[in-house]
Structures are given as structure tokens and as C-alpha cells.
Amino acid sequence: MKAASLYKTNTVIKLKVKANEVPNLVYRPQGERYNPQYTCKCSGRVSFHCWGWISHEGAGVFHRIEGHQDGLHYQHILQNVTVLSVRILYPDGIIHLQQDHFSIHDSCVVQEWLLWQADVELLDWPLRAPDVNPIEKMWSEVKRTMQDTWPVLPPRNSDELWALVSDAWDEVAASTRYIRSMTP
């Protein structure tokens, strides 16, 4: 029986988009600065929240997180995304889960759920130690891949950015040799 050692991450992907075009100018009457009729809704930033995992056998699911994430939402991801996708690579055995000490990871609802999972064992992980987390190497490779395939025009919204990042994740994930070199 093989045990699964997972290294996972919750990440916010942010991109400051600088359009090469003329800036949007808004003309408004004096005293109407904050009137919604005269304001722009775009800040030039494009972002989304995401979650993914890797193991010695390869990269797992790369999941887009919609809305605000809290402990209950994270527990839902562990139960309905992580465990289900891990069991594809590791049908049997214990799942060794590594997570940093992000507040939602340490929330009561998540800790209680983990206590009831006989097949999920939480690895002890040092505080503030991103340099020893293998998933950070995965993110570096995803970023390199994105730089190599960056489009002429930057993404205009979170859906376009998601497409770029998920394509880069899939490309790196397809290189199992690279994934195996990153994990112990």
C-alpha cells in the first residue's frame, strides 16, 4: 500500500494589467466624484483564488475558488476535491497532508474534520517556511511556463488569467519527471 504525501497551496493569483491604450477618462460635474454614474469599475488588477496539490506521483487537481474562502469552504475543498482527486492516484493507504499555518487551515472546523478522517494524516510543518514547501517550486515553474507563453495582450479579466494559469499548470503537471524531482 502506497501512502500519499501531498503538498498543497491556497493562492491568490494577481496581475496588474497595464493597457497599452489610452487611459479611460471620466468627465464628471463638480461635486459628483463618487457618483457611480461617473466612476470606473476596473482597477487594472485581475485576480482569482486557486488551490492545487502535488505529490511524488505528479500534480493533482488545480481548482479555482469562487468567492471568499473560510474554514468551512476549505473543509469542503479538502473533502470534495482533495480526497477524491488523491484517491485517483492513491486508491488505498494514508494521505499525508502538508499545509501551512494559514488561518483557515488551522480553523476549528477544518481541525475537527481532520480528526475524523482515519485515512488523512496531517504532517507537522514549520511556521513561515515557504522555502521548504515543494509546491513553491511548482509555482515557480508555472510562472516560468507562463512567461514563455505570455500572449501579446495581457488578460483583461479573471477568466482569461485563469485560462493562462491553468494551461501552464497542466503543462508543468504533464512533466512527471519534473514533479518527481521536486518532491522527496
C-alpha positions in Angstrom: 0.0 0.0 0.0 1.4 3.4 -1.0 1.0 6.4 1.1 0.2 9.7 -0.5 2.3 12.7 0.6 0.6 15.9 -0.6 1.9 19.4 -0.7 -0.8 21.8 -1.4 -1.4 25.5 -1.6 -4.1 28.2 -1.4 -3.1 31.0 -3.6 -4.4 34.3 -4.9 -3.1 34.9 -8.4 -2.9 38.7 -9.0 -1.9 40.5 -12.1 -1.6 44.3 -12.6 -2.7 44.8 -16.2 -1.4 47.9 -17.9 -3.2 48.5 -21.1 -1.2 49.9 -24.0 -4.2 52.0 -25.0 -5.3 55.5 -24.0 -6.5 55.5 -20.4 -10.2 55.7 -19.7 -11.0 59.3 -18.9 -14.1 60.1 -16.9 -15.7 63.6 -17.2 -18.0 64.5 -14.4 -19.6 67.6 -13.0 -18.0 69.2 -10.0 -19.1 67.6 -6.7 -20.0 64.3 -8.4 -16.7 62.5 -7.8 -18.2 59.4 -6.1 -21.4 59.2 -8.0 -21.5 55.7 -9.5 -22.6 57.2 -12.8 -19.1 58.8 -13.1 -16.8 56.1 -11.8 -14.9 53.3 -13.4 -15.2 49.8 -12.1 -11.9 48.5 -13.2 -8.7 49.0 -11.2 -6.3 47.4 -13.7 -5.9 44.4 -11.5 -7.0 40.9 -12.5 -7.1 38.2 -9.9 -8.6 34.9 -8.8 -8.2 32.5 -5.9 -7.0 29.0 -6.6 -5.9 25.8 -4.9 -3.8 22.9 -6.0 -1.7 20.0 -4.8 1.3 17.9 -5.9 2.7 14.6 -4.7 5.6 12.4 -5.7 3.5 10.8 -8.3 2.5 14.0 -10.0 0.4 17.1 -9.9 -3.1 16.9 -8.7 -6.2 19.0 -9.3 -5.9 22.7 -9.9 -9.1 24.2 -8.5 -10.5 27.7 -8.9 -12.0 29.1 -5.7 -15.1 31.2 -6.2 -15.9 33.9 -3.6 -14.5 34.3 -0.2 -12.8 31.4 1.4 -13.3 30.5 5.1 -12.7 27.3 7.1 -16.0 25.7 6.1 -15.2 26.4 2.4 -11.7 25.0 2.8 -13.1 21.9 4.6 -15.4 21.4 1.6 -12.4 21.6 -0.8 -10.5 19.0 1.3 -13.4 16.6 1.4 -14.8 17.0 -2.1 -11.7 18.0 -4.2 -8.6 16.8 -2.4 -9.6 13.4 -1.1 -11.5 12.5 -4.2 -8.7 13.5 -6.6 -6.0 11.9 -4.4 -7.8 8.6 -4.5 -7.4 8.5 -8.3 -3.6 8.3 -7.9 -3.6 6.6 -4.5 -6.7 4.3 -4.2 -5.5 2.9 -0.8 -3.4 4.0 2.1 -3.0 7.0 4.3 -3.0 10.5 2.8 -0.2 12.6 4.3 -1.3 16.1 4.0 1.0 19.1 4.3 -0.5 22.5 4.8 1.0 25.8 6.0 -0.5 27.6 9.0 -2.8 29.8 7.1 -5.7 30.8 9.4 -8.3 28.8 7.6 -6.1 25.7 7.7 -6.0 25.9 11.5 -9.7 26.8 11.9 -11.7 24.7 14.3 -14.0 23.3 11.5 -11.0 22.0 9.5 -9.2 20.6 12.5 -12.3 18.8 13.7 -12.9 17.4 10.2 -9.2 16.2 10.0 -9.6 14.4 13.4 -12.5 12.3 12.0 -10.5 11.3 8.9 -8.9 7.9 9.5 -7.1 8.0 6.1 -5.8 11.6 6.3 -2.7 12.3 8.4 -1.6 15.9 8.9 2.2 16.4 8.6 3.8 18.7 11.2 5.0 21.8 9.3 7.1 24.7 10.5 5.6 28.2 10.6 6.7 30.6 7.9 8.7 28.2 5.9 7.7 28.6 2.2 11.2 27.8 1.0 10.9 24.2 2.2 7.5 23.6 0.6 7.8 21.7 -2.7 4.6 23.4 -4.1 6.5 26.7 -4.2 8.9 25.1 -6.8 5.8 24.1 -8.7 4.6 27.7 -8.7 8.0 28.9 -9.9 7.8 26.5 -12.8 4.2 27.5 -13.6 5.3 31.2 -13.7 8.3 30.3 -16.0 5.9 28.5 -18.3 3.5 31.4 -18.3 6.4 33.8 -19.2 7.3 31.6 -22.2 3.8 31.5 -23.5 2.6 35.0 -22.5 0.1 36.5 -25.0 0.7 39.8 -26.8 -2.2 41.3 -25.0 -2.5 40.7 -21.2 -5.6 39.1 -19.8 -8.4 41.5 -19.4 -10.4 39.6 -16.7 -10.0 36.8 -14.2 -11.4 34.2 -16.6 -8.6 34.9 -19.2 -6.0 34.9 -16.4 -7.4 31.6 -15.1 -7.1 30.1 -18.6 -3.4 31.1 -18.8 -2.5 29.9 -15.3 -4.4 26.6 -15.6 -2.8 25.9 -19.0 0.6 26.5 -17.5 -0.3 24.2 -14.5 -1.4 21.5 -16.9 1.8 21.8 -19.0 4.0 21.5 -15.9 1.8 18.7 -14.5 2.3 16.7 -17.7 6.0 16.7 -17.0 6.0 13.9 -14.3 9.8 13.9 -14.4 9.8 17.5 -13.2 7.2 16.8 -10.5 9.2 13.8 -9.2 12.3 15.9 -9.0 10.6 18.4 -6.7 9.2 16.1 -4.1 11.1 13.9 -1.6 
